[in-house]
Amino acid sequence: MSIDLRAEAARYYDLNPNTIEDIPFYIDRLSGPDASVLELGCGTGRVSLPLAEKCRFLHGLDLSEAMLALCRQKIESAGLGRDRIIVQQADITDYDLNKVFDLIIAPFRVIQNLETDKQLDGLCSCIRNHLADSGRCILNVFHPYLPRNELLRAWATNEERLAWDVERGGERMTCHDVRRRLVANPLVLYPELIYRRWREEEMLEEVVLPIPMRVFYPDEFLDLIRSAGFTIAGSWGGYAGEAYGKGKELVVESSL
């Protein structure tokens, strides 16, 4: 198993106050209380637990054991048994659960962490193998705020930008992002998230999390899903019903 890049950063994940308000959207996409759900990149369970309370069963996969450890703590605190939710360590591009699901989701831009076409092919193949005949899959990426040529020219910088700043237990936690590097083909951004823990003006800890973010423009994202053998069932520009290509997100629902 590869090194857990989120091992040190996992404890900062749930402090982020800027998380997308997507949970009601996913709950609305459930076919009913008997629905089974597969969540790819379940992390600390931000989406997993609310969905598990509304569906028959949820199975979550994530590569980071540190994130899963936090998720399991939440599951235990919520009193949800293994008949309602299971989470396990797995590569979302290569797994076999020997079952199918009514809904497969990859919330909060999970698939953008896949840098290569081989990884994307693996993701789509696994989704096809685990999606029920009448099931739906929902994938999400961010909508690039600049045209491709402008993004290539303007994105990279050594400047730190404050993403969030919160207080907890008499300490202050901050997150900055730095955008030093990208590659053009395929277009992948490589931001670094810098988490710092402070007591007054003294920095107690610094954790740097480098992440890849593969970029998809609206038509390109639809083409990716269609070329993988899926039929587009719905598309939105956000989780409040924004028109596709007009909001900050690209959200696509598809079927076999």
C-alpha positions as CSV (number, residue, x, y, z in Angstrom):
1,M,0.0,0.0,0.0
2,S,1.3,3.5,-0.9
3,I,2.3,6.1,1.7
4,D,-0.7,7.8,3.3
5,L,-0.1,11.4,2.2
6,R,-3.0,12.6,4.5
7,A,-1.7,10.9,7.6
8,E,-0.6,14.2,9.3
9,A,-3.2,16.4,7.7
10,A,-6.3,14.3,8.4
11,R,-7.0,15.9,11.8
12,Y,-7.3,19.3,10.1
13,Y,-9.8,18.2,7.5
14,D,-13.0,18.7,9.5
15,L,-12.0,22.2,10.6
16,N,-12.5,23.6,7.1
17,P,-15.5,25.9,7.3
18,N,-15.7,26.3,3.5
19,T,-17.0,22.8,2.6
20,I,-19.5,22.6,-0.2
21,E,-23.2,22.3,0.9
22,D,-23.8,19.2,-1.1
23,I,-25.3,16.8,1.5
24,P,-29.0,17.6,0.8
25,F,-28.3,17.1,-2.9
26,Y,-27.1,13.6,-2.4
27,I,-29.9,12.7,-0.1
28,D,-32.4,13.9,-2.7
29,R,-30.7,11.7,-5.3
30,L,-31.5,8.5,-3.2
31,S,-34.0,6.3,-4.9
32,G,-35.6,5.7,-1.5
33,P,-34.8,4.4,2.1
34,D,-33.9,1.0,0.7
35,A,-31.2,2.4,-1.5
36,S,-27.6,1.1,-1.3
37,V,-24.8,3.6,-1.7
38,L,-21.1,3.3,-2.6
39,E,-19.1,6.4,-1.7
40,L,-15.7,6.8,-3.4
41,G,-13.3,8.9,-1.3
42,C,-15.4,8.9,1.8
43,G,-12.6,10.5,3.9
44,T,-13.7,11.4,7.5
45,G,-17.4,10.7,6.7
46,R,-18.6,14.2,6.1
47,V,-21.1,12.9,3.5
48,S,-21.1,9.2,4.6
49,L,-22.9,9.5,7.9
50,P,-25.8,11.8,6.9
51,L,-26.4,9.5,3.9
52,A,-26.1,6.3,6.0
53,E,-28.9,7.6,8.2
54,K,-31.2,8.0,5.1
55,C,-30.4,4.9,3.1
56,R,-30.4,1.1,3.8
57,F,-26.6,0.7,3.5
58,L,-23.5,2.7,2.6
59,H,-20.1,1.3,1.8
60,G,-17.3,3.9,1.8
61,L,-13.8,3.6,0.3
62,D,-10.8,5.7,0.9
63,L,-7.0,5.3,0.4
64,S,-6.1,7.2,3.6
65,E,-6.2,5.1,6.7
66,A,-5.8,8.2,8.8
67,M,-9.0,9.7,7.3
68,L,-10.8,6.4,7.8
69,A,-9.8,6.2,11.5
70,L,-11.6,9.5,12.1
71,C,-14.6,8.3,10.1
72,R,-14.8,5.1,12.2
73,Q,-14.8,7.2,15.4
74,K,-17.8,9.2,14.0
75,I,-19.6,6.0,13.1
76,E,-19.2,4.6,16.6
77,S,-20.3,7.9,18.2
78,A,-23.4,7.9,15.9
79,G,-24.3,4.3,16.9
80,L,-24.4,3.1,13.3
81,G,-23.8,-0.6,13.0
82,R,-22.1,-2.5,10.2
83,D,-25.5,-3.4,8.8
84,R,-25.9,0.3,7.9
85,I,-22.3,1.5,7.1
86,I,-18.9,0.0,6.3
87,V,-15.8,1.9,5.4
88,Q,-12.6,0.4,4.2
89,Q,-9.2,1.3,2.8
90,A,-9.1,0.8,-1.0
91,D,-7.8,2.4,-4.2
92,I,-10.9,3.8,-6.0
93,T,-9.4,2.9,-9.3
94,D,-8.9,-0.8,-8.5
95,Y,-11.3,-2.6,-6.2
96,D,-13.9,-5.5,-6.4
97,L,-16.6,-5.6,-3.7
98,N,-18.6,-8.4,-5.5
99,K,-21.9,-6.4,-5.2
100,V,-23.7,-3.6,-7.0
101,F,-25.2,-0.4,-5.6
102,D,-28.1,1.9,-6.4
103,L,-26.1,5.1,-6.1
104,I,-22.3,5.6,-6.5
105,I,-20.9,9.0,-5.6
106,A,-17.5,10.7,-5.4
107,P,-18.2,13.9,-3.5
108,F,-16.1,17.1,-3.2
109,R,-14.0,16.7,-6.4
110,V,-12.5,13.3,-5.4
111,I,-11.8,12.2,-8.9
112,Q,-9.6,15.3,-9.6
113,N,-7.0,13.6,-7.5
114,L,-6.5,11.1,-10.3
115,E,-3.8,12.5,-12.5
116,T,-3.6,9.9,-15.3
117,D,-5.9,8.5,-18.0
118,K,-5.1,5.0,-16.7
119,Q,-6.4,6.0,-13.2
120,L,-9.6,7.5,-14.7
121,D,-10.1,4.4,-16.8
122,G,-9.8,2.2,-13.7
123,L,-12.2,4.4,-11.8
124,C,-14.9,4.2,-14.6
125,S,-14.4,0.5,-15.0
126,C,-14.9,-0.1,-11.3
127,I,-18.0,2.1,-11.3
128,R,-19.5,0.1,-14.2
129,N,-18.8,-3.2,-12.4
130,H,-20.5,-2.0,-9.2
131,L,-23.5,0.0,-10.5
132,A,-26.9,-1.7,-10.5
133,D,-28.7,-1.8,-13.9
134,S,-31.1,0.9,-12.8
135,G,-28.5,2.7,-10.6
136,R,-27.1,6.2,-10.9
137,C,-23.6,7.6,-10.5
138,I,-22.8,11.2,-9.6
139,L,-19.3,12.7,-10.2
140,N,-18.2,16.2,-9.5
141,V,-15.3,18.5,-10.4
142,F,-14.8,22.2,-10.0
143,H,-15.6,24.5,-12.9
144,P,-12.4,26.3,-13.9
145,Y,-12.7,30.0,-13.3
146,L,-10.4,30.9,-16.2
147,P,-10.1,29.8,-19.8
148,R,-7.4,27.2,-20.4
149,N,-4.8,29.6,-21.8
150,E,-5.3,32.1,-19.0
151,L,-5.2,29.4,-16.4
152,L,-1.9,28.2,-17.8
153,R,-0.5,31.7,-17.6
154,A,-1.8,33.0,-14.4
155,W,-2.4,30.1,-12.0
156,A,1.1,29.4,-10.7
157,T,2.5,31.6,-7.9
158,N,4.7,31.4,-4.8
159,E,2.3,33.5,-2.8
160,E,0.5,31.9,0.1
161,R,-3.3,32.6,0.2
162,L,-5.3,32.2,3.4
163,A,-8.1,29.6,2.9
164,W,-9.5,29.5,6.4
165,D,-8.8,30.5,10.0
166,V,-10.6,28.9,13.0
167,E,-10.2,28.8,16.8
168,R,-10.6,25.6,18.8
169,G,-9.6,24.8,22.4
170,G,-7.7,28.0,23.0
171,E,-5.6,27.4,19.8
172,R,-5.9,28.8,16.3
173,M,-5.7,26.7,13.2
174,T,-5.0,28.2,9.8
175,C,-4.9,26.8,6.2
176,H,-3.1,28.5,3.4
177,D,-2.7,27.3,-0.2
178,V,0.3,27.8,-2.5
179,R,0.1,27.2,-6.2
180,R,3.6,26.7,-7.4
181,R,3.3,24.1,-10.2
182,L,1.1,22.8,-13.0
183,V,1.5,20.6,-16.1
184,A,-0.3,21.4,-19.3
185,N,-1.2,18.0,-20.9
186,P,-3.2,16.7,-19.3
187,L,-3.9,19.9,-17.3
188,V,-3.1,19.1,-13.7
189,L,-2.7,21.7,-10.9
190,Y,-0.5,20.9,-7.9
191,P,-1.5,23.1,-5.0
192,E,0.0,22.6,-1.5
193,L,-2.3,23.0,1.5
194,I,-0.3,24.4,4.5
195,Y,-1.9,23.7,7.9
196,R,-0.6,25.5,10.9
197,R,-1.5,25.3,14.6
198,W,-0.9,28.4,16.8
199,R,-1.0,29.4,20.4
200,E,-1.2,33.2,20.3
201,E,1.8,34.1,18.0
202,E,3.7,30.9,18.5
203,M,3.4,28.3,15.7
204,L,3.1,24.9,17.3
205,E,2.9,22.7,14.2
206,E,3.0,23.0,10.4
207,V,1.8,20.2,8.1
208,V,2.1,20.5,4.3
209,L,-0.3,18.5,2.1
210,P,0.5,18.4,-1.7
211,I,-2.4,17.4,-3.8
212,P,-3.0,16.9,-7.6
213,M,-6.1,18.5,-9.1
214,R,-6.8,17.5,-12.7
215,V,-8.8,20.1,-14.5
216,F,-11.9,19.5,-16.6
217,Y,-13.8,22.0,-18.6
218,P,-17.6,21.5,-19.0
219,D,-17.7,19.8,-22.4
220,E,-14.6,17.8,-21.6
221,F,-16.1,16.4,-18.4
222,L,-19.2,15.3,-20.2
223,D,-17.1,13.7,-23.0
224,L,-15.1,11.8,-20.3
225,I,-18.3,10.3,-18.8
226,R,-19.8,9.4,-22.2
227,S,-16.6,7.9,-23.6
228,A,-16.5,5.6,-20.5
229,G,-19.8,4.1,-21.6
230,F,-22.3,6.0,-19.4
231,T,-25.5,7.9,-20.4
232,I,-25.9,11.4,-19.0
233,A,-29.0,11.6,-16.8
234,G,-28.6,15.1,-15.4
235,S,-26.0,17.9,-15.0
236,W,-25.8,21.0,-12.8
237,G,-23.5,23.9,-12.1
238,G,-23.8,23.5,-8.4
239,Y,-25.9,21.8,-5.7
240,A,-28.7,24.4,-5.7
241,G,-29.8,23.6,-9.2
242,E,-27.5,26.0,-11.1
243,A,-27.3,25.5,-14.8
244,Y,-24.4,23.3,-16.0
245,G,-21.4,25.4,-17.0
246,K,-22.7,28.5,-15.1
247,G,-21.9,27.7,-11.5
248,K,-18.7,27.0,-9.6
249,E,-19.1,23.2,-9.8
250,L,-19.6,20.6,-12.5
251,V,-21.9,17.9,-11.3
252,V,-23.0,15.1,-13.5
253,E,-25.4,12.2,-12.9
254,S,-25.1,9.2,-15.2
255,S,-26.5,5.7,-15.7
256,L,-25.4,2.6,-17.6
